[in-house]
């Protein structure tokens, strides 16, 4: 919301196919994040990036990959190695990765269903 | 990061104050308390955060006990649009800085009744 675009809102894929989820932001924020949410659960961190060309694994990075070639974009690829990819995926940003807390802004999310 | 404990669900009448408790008995001295909420099928939204003093903004008030082991989020005049899952999060500041993401539990499902 408010400058973070995730598309599409709903995505369907066949089992065994890689799929890339888009996250674009025009907030000029440095840090970007990917979270996964399963039904009735909280959010779990997949990957995050504090600056361009750098990213770090979160708590559940296995089966996922990311890139950060541009400040505005942080695409997430769900690979065939991810055993349970069906979930709600949320992208977030913060102003920077400095020592002071910065509010995280979330996108509208992409609901991925693997058939 | 310290863990938090929240009730699974709560009801509140429209127009009344909604008080959402959170226990964080193992919180460290440099950990802040943050509150986010998530309306169904949307991304979470930041509400408020604090360290040890009570805080208020246009959305809510945050009351932190003196020993910092618990806190309460107060929505002063709840409306139907406040129905959401509310997450209480404590977060450590990394040495040397760095924003490594937030740890969300299951939160409290607040239902505002008409």
Interface residues (C-beta under 8 A of the other chain):
Chain A: X1 X4 X31 X33 X35 X40 X41 X42 X43 X44 X45 X48 X50 X56 X58 X59 X88 X90 X92 X94 X96 X97 X98 X99 X101 X102 X103 X104 X105 X106 X107 X108 X109 X111
Chain B: X32 X34 X36 X41 X42 X43 X44 X45 X46 X49 X87 X91 X93 X94 X96 X97 X98 X99 X100 X101 X102 X103 X104 X105 X106 X107
